């Protein structure tokens, strides 16, 4: 390939091949002495990218990742750059443990960077699959991804066959790595098409604006080929900080900005993140959501340019984001998560009224159900009580990869207060009931604390179908609602009564807050998959593959391999 990669010193965005046929790498900075088959990994991840005009981006990335920690607790990763060198660190663990000291953070220089938190639901927990992912050609691209690609097998086959510009070598089974290589392959193709159209030969440099247009053009090809859910942020050498979202806008991605004074003149700085709750602590203001099918580039010089890379786009956000995944202080697709949950509480109260239960108090299952329970109790005229005390140092059971770990952690996570429950007829309010593992034990705990009767209200409808777009709900065998009536579920949970949110009320709450939404993705409730490429064969294979019992067998490794525990990697 004539012009596959950027050098660190050349003004060209696409530089020459080396005499030996390889590529000319960017400047290397040595580390300091301190320190396969069908892809069914679906993730709920948190991603963030920051462009600063000056100063290190790493410390603000760290603060932002802390605000997104609820979206993944298995691993964390970060890449920073000044667009001359790229510095990477990624390991298993919480953000505070991976980036545990100032000395670690000082090894991540550069005014631009991206960060990621992740949890796995299949495969291993090796840091090899922690993000960001990297390709050194073309240009040099680091990418982070939230979502799940649903045609990974077809794409992988194409990448490793003759239809690819290169026969690409993929290091992991991650769908994110596949997506990155599809985009990289498209950039190669768009670059070569530009050379042919303009009859460019030899070693002529290509202007920055042309390279940006090539990246946009490749984005169009990528979005035509890749199916599923993907919100992504990337660092592209010679181009800038890039954010883009799939044509259905399933997973969230928000753009923010702040203005600083540099040399007496105002300069804009930018941020992308899964949720805008990450903006406030580091001084950014929400601008808007990245549109479905849109790609935004913050150039190396700090200019924002945007292009629609898909036609016939629709806004089909995942409604489970508002019920469970996102923080209440976030605004996604112009809908306040907190206000959405209050509306769920109001609508759920109407269904509880129809049951005619004789209830003394309403108690939320912390933390997600609090806004719902507050509004529900107000509508019903019931006392609102905090009867379940949460241990803040135990992770969320829903994102724990193994069933036995979830069961073990419930009683460590919550404690029922007899001072609240004794001799009371209790209405427990939860945001959702997925597998029933947690709720069954909570009901037992509340009864043991002295409750006379225990009724349950779920703010979401029964989950009966797999989620294939990036949430850990792959198998119907794990759902308590599978092939069971509401009364069957009630008995299995050990409750005196059970009510689920009506599906139309759930959707109605969202539509009432943003009429521009074409349709919510609520496939886990209604079995209707918005991308249109999910069939019975795909879902059958999903059931066969299951959750992957070997995922916890992966070793905790650093990104430099077993021999170096610093986890700091410099680009090649």
DAKA-V230228 format. One record per residue. N is the residue number from 1. RES is the residue in one small letter. SS is DSSP state (@ for helix, = for strand, . for the rest). PHI is phi in radians with two decimals (999 if undefined). PSI is psi in degrees with one decimal (999 if undefined). Layout:
[[N RES SS PHI PSI] [N RES SS PHI PSI]]
This chain:
[[1 x . 999 132.7] [2 x . -1.26 -39.8] [3 x . -2.40 66.3] [4 x . -1.54 -20.1] [5 x = -2.51 155.1] [6 x . -1.52 138.7] [7 x . -1.59 162.8] [8 x . -1.29 -21.8] [9 x . -1.90 -20.6] [10 x . -1.32 140.5] [11 x . -1.25 -15.2] [12 x . -1.24 147.3] [13 x . -1.46 -29.1] [14 x . -2.04 119.4] [15 x = -1.84 -178.1] [16 x . -1.45 165.2] [17 x = -1.35 155.6] [18 x . -1.35 160.4] [19 x . -0.99 -29.4] [20 x . -1.46 2.5] [21 x . 1.70 -10.4] [22 x . -1.52 -167.8] [23 x = -1.84 154.6] [24 x . -1.54 116.1] [25 x . -1.41 160.0] [26 x . -1.15 170.4] [27 x . -1.03 132.7] [28 x . -1.65 137.8] [29 x . -2.04 113.9] [30 x . -1.17 149.5] [31 x . -1.09 148.3] [32 x . -1.33 165.2] [33 x . -1.31 -9.3] [34 x . -1.31 -9.6] [35 x . -2.66 999] [36 x . 999 -88.2] [37 x . -1.70 -157.2] [38 x . -1.09 131.4] [39 x . -1.55 118.1] [40 x . -2.18 25.3] [41 x . -1.43 112.9] [42 x . -2.00 135.7] [43 x . -2.25 151.4] [44 x . -1.93 107.8] [45 x . -2.09 166.1] [46 x = -2.11 133.0] [47 x = -2.26 150.4] [48 x = -2.65 143.7] [49 x = -2.46 138.9] [50 x = -2.30 134.3] [51 x = -2.02 117.6] [52 x . -1.96 148.9] [53 x . -1.30 -28.8] [54 x . -2.78 159.5] [55 x . 1.52 160.9] [56 x . -1.26 133.5] [57 x . -1.47 -18.5] [58 x @ -1.04 -41.1] [59 x @ -1.20 -35.0] [60 x @ -1.29 -34.6] [61 x @ -1.06 -41.1] [62 x @ -1.05 -48.2] [63 x @ -1.09 -39.9] [64 x @ -1.14 -40.7] [65 x @ -1.12 -35.5] [66 x @ -1.05 -37.9] [67 x @ -1.27 -15.7] [68 x . -1.88 8.2] [69 x @ -1.03 -29.5] [70 x @ -1.09 -16.8] [71 x @ -1.54 -3.2] [72 x . 3.04 132.1] [73 x . -2.18 9.2] [74 x . -1.55 -40.4] [75 x = -2.63 163.7] [76 x = -2.48 146.7] [77 x = -2.58 156.9] [78 x = -2.67 142.8] [79 x = -2.29 132.0] [80 x = -2.15 158.8] [81 x = -2.78 155.7] [82 x . -1.96 14.3] [83 x . 1.21 9.8] [84 x . -1.85 -38.2] [85 x . -2.41 153.0] [86 x = -2.06 133.5] [87 x = -2.12 129.5] [88 x = -2.13 142.3] [89 x = -2.50 129.6] [90 x = -2.67 137.4] [91 x = -2.66 167.0] [92 x = -1.22 145.7] [93 x . 2.22 173.3] [94 x . -1.25 162.1] [95 x @ -0.98 -45.9] [96 x @ -1.15 -23.5] [97 x @ -1.55 -34.9] [98 x @ -1.25 -44.8] [99 x . -1.89 72.6] [100 x . -1.61 -6.6] [101 x . -2.69 162.1] [102 x @ -1.10 -33.8] [103 x @ -1.12 -35.5] [104 x @ -1.18 -45.3] [105 x @ -1.16 -32.8] [106 x @ -1.16 -17.8] [107 x . -1.49 5.2] [108 x . -2.07 70.1] [109 x . -1.36 169.6] [110 x . 2.04 146.5] [111 x . -1.59 -0.3] [112 x = -2.32 144.4] [113 x = -2.94 168.2] [114 x = -2.32 152.3] [115 x = -2.50 157.1] [116 x = -2.58 138.6] [117 x = -2.12 144.6] [118 x = -2.55 154.4] [119 x . -2.39 148.3] [120 x . -1.69 154.6] [121 x . -2.14 -1.3] [122 x . -2.80 174.2] [123 x . 1.27 -148.4] [124 x . -1.95 172.3] [125 x . -1.73 19.2] [126 x . -1.05 143.2] [127 x @ -1.16 -11.0] [128 x @ -1.04 -32.2] [129 x @ -1.65 0.5] [130 x . -1.18 150.7] [131 x . -1.77 158.2] [132 x . -1.36 159.0] [133 x = -1.77 157.4] [134 x = -2.40 138.4] [135 x = -2.22 139.2] [136 x . -1.61 -4.7] [137 x . -2.57 131.2] [138 x . -1.48 160.3] [139 x . 1.21 -50.9] [140 x . 1.91 106.8] [141 x = -2.28 128.2] [142 x = -1.88 135.5] [143 x = -2.38 142.4] [144 x = -2.15 149.5] [145 x = -2.50 135.4] [146 x = -2.09 123.3] [147 x = 2.42 -157.2] [148 x = -2.71 131.4] [149 x = -1.56 132.6] [150 x . -1.78 -5.3] [151 x . -2.10 40.3] [152 x @ -1.06 -41.8] [153 x @ -1.04 -45.3] [154 x @ -1.12 -42.5] [155 x @ -1.16 -41.5] [156 x @ -1.09 -42.1] [157 x @ -1.09 -40.0] [158 x @ -1.17 -42.5] [159 x @ -1.12 -32.5] [160 x . -1.72 12.0] [161 x . -2.06 -170.1] [162 x . -1.28 -16.4] [163 x . -1.33 -15.4] [164 x . -1.38 150.6] [165 x . -1.06 -40.7] [166 x . -2.09 157.6] [167 x . -1.47 96.7] [168 x . -1.42 141.2] [169 x . -1.68 120.1] [170 x . -1.80 129.9] [171 x . -1.52 -19.1] [172 x . -2.35 178.9] [173 x . -1.68 12.5] [174 x . -1.27 135.0] [175 x @ -1.17 -26.7] [176 x @ -1.14 -39.6] [177 x @ -1.17 -36.5] [178 x @ -1.09 -47.7] [179 x @ -1.00 -46.3] [180 x @ -1.02 -43.5] [181 x @ -1.28 -30.9] [182 x @ -1.08 -44.6] [183 x @ -1.13 -45.1] [184 x @ -1.07 -41.5] [185 x @ -1.10 -38.4] [186 x @ -1.19 -35.1] [187 x @ -1.13 -43.5] [188 x @ -0.96 -47.6] [189 x @ -1.13 -45.3] [190 x @ -1.12 -34.9] [191 x @ -1.15 -45.8] [192 x @ -1.14 -37.8] [193 x @ -1.09 -39.0] [194 x @ -1.11 -42.7] [195 x @ -1.09 -41.2] [196 x @ -1.21 -44.7] [197 x @ -1.07 -38.2] [198 x . -1.72 6.6] [199 x . 0.91 46.5] [200 x . -1.57 126.6] [201 x . -2.25 165.9] [202 x . 1.33 -145.3] [203 x . -2.03 39.3] [204 x . -1.22 140.7] [205 x . -1.35 153.2] [206 x . -1.95 134.8] [207 x . -1.15 153.8] [208 x @ -1.00 -42.6] [209 x @ -1.07 -35.3] [210 x @ -1.21 -40.9] [211 x @ -1.09 -41.3] [212 x @ -1.05 -43.1] [213 x @ -1.14 -33.9] [214 x @ -1.14 -41.5] [215 x @ -1.12 -41.1] [216 x @ -1.10 -44.2] [217 x @ -1.07 -40.0] [218 x @ -1.15 -32.9] [219 x @ -1.07 -36.2] [220 x @ -1.13 -44.7] [221 x @ -1.10 -42.9] [222 x @ -1.03 -46.7] [223 x @ -1.21 -22.3] [224 x @ -1.28 -32.6] [225 x @ -1.58 -37.1] [226 x . -1.53 128.3] [227 x . -1.97 146.7] [228 x = 2.11 -153.6] [229 x = -1.98 129.5] [230 x = -2.73 121.0] [231 x = -1.99 126.2] [232 x = -2.34 150.6] [233 x = -2.27 139.0] [234 x = -2.44 153.9] [235 x = -1.90 122.1] [236 x = -2.11 118.7] [237 x . -1.10 132.4] [238 x . 1.43 -3.4] [239 x . -2.10 -59.1] [240 x = 2.47 -155.6] [241 x = -1.62 126.4] [242 x = -2.13 134.3] [243 x = -2.24 136.9] [244 x = -2.63 161.4] [245 x = -2.41 144.6] [246 x . -1.12 160.0] [247 x . -1.09 -14.2] [248 x . -1.75 -8.0] [249 x . 1.01 40.7] [250 x . -1.22 -51.0] [251 x . -1.65 150.1] [252 x . -1.39 153.2] [253 x . -2.74 124.0] [254 x = -2.09 142.5] [255 x = -1.84 135.7] [256 x = -2.31 169.2] [257 x = -2.69 154.3] [258 x = -2.55 158.1] [259 x = -2.02 129.0] [260 x = -2.13 162.0] [261 x = -1.71 125.1] [262 x = -2.23 115.0] [263 x . 1.06 32.3] [264 x . 1.45 0.9] [265 x = -2.08 144.0] [266 x = -1.28 135.9] [267 x = -2.28 137.6] [268 x = -1.52 139.2] [269 x = -2.11 149.1] [270 x = -2.22 158.1] [271 x = -2.54 140.1] [272 x = -1.99 146.0] [273 x = -2.80 157.4] [274 x . -1.06 -37.0] [275 x . -2.41 143.9] [276 x @ -1.37 -0.5] [277 x @ -1.07 -20.3] [278 x @ -1.36 -12.1] [279 x . -1.36 -48.9] [280 x @ -0.95 -50.2] [281 x @ -1.05 -21.6] [282 x @ -1.99 15.0] [283 x . 1.47 18.9] [284 x . -1.72 153.8] [285 x = -1.95 142.1] [286 x = -1.12 134.1] [287 x = -1.77 -58.4] [288 x = -3.04 172.0] [289 x = -1.36 145.9] [290 x . -1.17 131.0] [291 x . -1.26 152.7] [292 x . -0.99 131.7] [293 x . 1.35 7.4] [294 x = -1.69 143.9] [295 x = -2.12 127.7] [296 x = -2.03 132.7] [297 x = -2.06 126.7] [298 x = -1.70 107.6] [299 x = -1.15 168.7] [300 x . -1.04 -26.0] [301 x . -1.54 -3.9] [302 x . 1.64 11.6] [303 x . -1.53 137.0] [304 x = -1.68 124.8] [305 x = -2.25 149.0] [306 x = -2.42 150.4] [307 x = -2.60 141.1] [308 x = -1.44 120.8] [309 x . -1.81 6.2] [310 x . -2.49 147.3] [311 x . -1.75 160.6] [312 x . 0.94 44.4] [313 x . -1.30 155.4] [314 x . -2.39 150.4] [315 x . -1.70 103.8] [316 x . -2.18 63.1] [317 x . -1.17 149.7] [318 x = -1.19 119.9] [319 x . -1.30 -17.9] [320 x @ -1.20 -21.3] [321 x @ -0.99 -42.2] [322 x @ -1.36 -26.6] [323 x @ -1.42 -44.5] [324 x @ -2.32 -42.5] [325 x @ -1.34 -45.5] [326 x . -1.47 155.7] [327 x . -1.29 149.8] [328 x . -1.15 -20.2] [329 x . -1.55 12.6] [330 x . -1.72 154.0] [331 x = -2.11 117.1] [332 x = -2.11 128.6] [333 x . 0.95 40.7] [334 x . 1.11 21.5] [335 x = -2.07 123.8] [336 x = -1.22 123.2] [337 x @ -1.06 -39.5] [338 x @ -1.12 -47.2] [339 x @ -1.16 -35.2] [340 x @ -1.05 -44.4] [341 x @ -1.20 -34.9] [342 x @ -1.07 -41.3] [343 x @ -1.15 -36.0] [344 x @ -1.05 -41.8] [345 x @ -1.09 -40.3] [346 x @ -1.12 -45.1] [347 x @ -1.24 -35.8] [348 x @ -1.16 -34.8] [349 x @ -1.05 -36.4] [350 x @ -1.10 -37.3] [351 x @ -1.26 -35.3] [352 x @ -1.14 -39.0] [353 x @ -1.02 -40.4] [354 x @ -1.13 -25.3] [355 x @ -1.29 -28.6] [356 x . 1.22 27.1] [357 x . -1.21 145.9] [358 x . -1.67 101.1] [359 x . -2.13 144.5] [360 x . -1.67 -41.0] [361 x = -2.48 155.7] [362 x = -1.96 131.1] [363 x = -2.28 127.2] [364 x = -1.44 152.5] [365 x . -1.55 111.9] [366 x . -1.23 154.5] [367 x . -1.76 -24.8] [368 x . -1.07 -26.9] [369 x . -1.52 -2.8] [370 x @ -1.01 -54.6] [371 x @ -1.01 -38.0] [372 x @ -1.12 -47.1] [373 x @ -1.18 -35.0] [374 x @ -1.06 -48.0] [375 x @ -1.22 -40.3] [376 x @ -1.06 -44.9] [377 x @ -1.12 -37.0] [378 x @ -1.15 -40.7] [379 x @ -1.17 -35.7] [380 x @ -1.57 -9.5] [381 x . 1.23 30.0] [382 x . -1.75 147.6] [383 x = -1.09 134.0] [384 x = -1.63 126.8] [385 x = -2.31 144.6] [386 x . -1.70 98.8] [387 x . -1.86 -11.8] [388 x = -1.98 115.2] [389 x = -1.62 128.3] [390 x = -1.73 134.5] [391 x . -1.41 112.6] [392 x . -1.22 -9.1] [393 x . -1.82 16.7] [394 x . -2.07 133.8] [395 x . -1.20 165.8] [396 x . -1.21 131.4] [397 x @ -1.19 -31.0] [398 x @ -1.07 -33.1] [399 x @ -1.70 10.7] [400 x . -1.40 128.3] [401 x . -1.19 -25.6] [402 x . -1.94 139.2] [403 x @ -1.05 -44.3] [404 x @ -1.16 -28.7] [405 x @ -1.23 -37.5] [406 x @ -1.10 -44.3] [407 x @ -1.11 -41.7] [408 x @ -1.14 -33.5] [409 x @ -1.45 -17.8] [410 x @ -1.03 -49.5] [411 x @ -1.28 -21.7] [412 x @ -1.34 -25.9] [413 x @ -1.46 -37.5] [414 x = -2.21 145.6] [415 x = -2.32 130.4] [416 x = -1.59 131.3] [417 x . -1.62 119.7] [418 x @ -1.13 -26.9] [419 x @ -1.07 -24.5] [420 x @ -1.66 -41.2] [421 x @ -1.62 -21.0] [422 x . -1.03 125.2] [423 x . 1.09 24.5] [424 x . -1.93 146.7] [425 x = -1.64 113.7] [426 x = -1.88 135.9] [427 x = -1.87 107.2] [428 x = -1.51 131.1] [429 x = -2.00 125.4] [430 x = -2.23 156.3] [431 x . -1.27 -30.9] [432 x . -2.85 158.8] [433 x . -2.26 106.9] [434 x . -1.69 -71.8] [435 x . -1.67 -22.7] [436 x . 1.54 -8.0] [437 x @ -1.03 -50.3] [438 x @ -1.18 -46.6] [439 x @ -1.14 -37.7] [440 x @ -1.02 -44.5] [441 x @ -1.25 -33.6] [442 x @ -1.13 -43.1] [443 x @ -1.03 -43.6] [444 x @ -1.08 -42.6] [445 x @ -1.10 -42.0] [446 x @ -1.17 -39.8] [447 x @ -1.13 -42.0] [448 x @ -1.12 -27.0] [449 x . -1.43 1.8] [450 x . 1.93 4.5] [451 x . -1.15 137.5] [452 x . -1.37 -41.4] [453 x = -2.46 147.9] [454 x = -2.27 117.1] [455 x = -1.95 150.4] [456 x = -2.14 139.3] [457 x = -2.28 119.5] [458 x = -1.77 129.1] [459 x . -1.32 -7.9] [460 x . -2.12 156.4] [461 x . -1.18 171.9] [462 x . -1.07 136.2] [463 x . -1.55 116.2] [464 x . -2.18 -5.3] [465 x . -2.32 152.3] [466 x . -1.15 149.0] [467 x = -1.71 124.1] [468 x . -1.92 6.7] [469 x . -1.94 22.7] [470 x . 2.03 14.3] [471 x . -2.06 144.5] [472 x . -1.32 69.9] [473 x = -2.46 65.9] [474 x . -1.51 -21.7] [475 x . -2.22 127.3] [476 x @ -1.19 -18.5] [477 x @ -1.11 -20.6] [478 x @ -1.61 -10.9] [479 x . -1.50 130.8] [480 x . -1.18 -23.7] [481 x . -1.48 -7.1] [482 x . -1.09 121.8] [483 x . 1.00 28.3] [484 x . -2.24 144.8] [485 x . -1.35 167.7] [486 x @ -1.06 -38.3] [487 x @ -1.21 -35.8] [488 x @ -1.07 -41.8] [489 x @ -1.14 -43.1] [490 x @ -0.97 -46.3] [491 x @ -1.14 -40.4] [492 x @ -1.11 -34.4] [493 x @ -1.43 -13.9] [494 x . 1.37 25.4] [495 x . -1.71 160.4] [496 x . -1.48 -20.0] [497 x = -2.83 153.9] [498 x = -2.56 132.9] [499 x = -2.34 137.2] [500 x = -1.86 151.0] [501 x . -1.05 137.1] [502 x . -1.21 138.5] [503 x @ -1.08 -42.4] [504 x @ -1.16 -35.1] [505 x @ -1.15 -37.6] [506 x @ -1.06 -52.0] [507 x @ -1.12 -40.5] [508 x @ -1.05 -35.6] [509 x @ -1.05 -40.8] [510 x @ -1.29 -44.9] [511 x @ -1.09 -31.6] [512 x . -1.19 -18.2] [513 x . -1.80 -17.8] [514 x . -2.69 100.1] [515 x . -1.30 -8.5] [516 x . -1.39 -9.5] [517 x . -1.28 122.6] [518 x . -1.22 -48.8] [519 x . -2.88 135.4] [520 x . -1.29 144.9] [521 x = -1.39 109.0] [522 x . -2.25 39.3] [523 x @ -1.03 -31.4] [524 x @ -1.18 -17.3] [525 x @ -1.73 -43.3] [526 x @ -1.97 -5.2] [527 x . 1.29 14.2] [528 x . -1.83 111.6] [529 x . -1.68 119.4] [530 x . -1.21 -21.4] [531 x . -1.40 -15.4] [532 x . 1.36 0.4] [533 x . -1.92 14.7] [534 x . -1.76 116.7] [535 x . -2.08 179.8] [536 x @ -1.11 -32.2] [537 x @ -1.15 -42.6] [538 x @ -1.07 -46.8] [539 x @ -1.18 -34.6] [540 x @ -1.12 -43.5] [541 x @ -1.12 -34.5] [542 x @ -1.06 -42.4] [543 x @ -1.15 -39.2] [544 x @ -1.16 -42.8] [545 x @ -1.19 -33.5] [546 x . 1.10 -155.4] [547 x . -1.60 -15.2] [548 x . 1.45 92.5] [549 x . -1.35 -8.6] [550 x . -1.63 3.8] [551 x @ -1.15 -24.0] [552 x @ -1.58 5.0] [553 x @ -1.53 -10.5] [554 x . -1.19 142.2] [555 x . -1.32 150.2] [556 x . -1.36 109.1] [557 x . -2.18 158.5] [558 x = -1.58 168.2] [559 x . -1.29 -3.8] [560 x . -1.79 2.2] [561 x = 1.79 176.5] [562 x . -1.16 -26.3] [563 x . -1.40 -15.4] [564 x . -2.21 111.7] [565 x . -1.58 5.0] [566 x . -1.24 -30.2] [567 x . 1.26 6.4] [568 x = -1.66 124.4] [569 x = -2.20 135.1] [570 x = -1.85 145.9] [571 x . -1.15 157.1] [572 x . -2.05 999]]
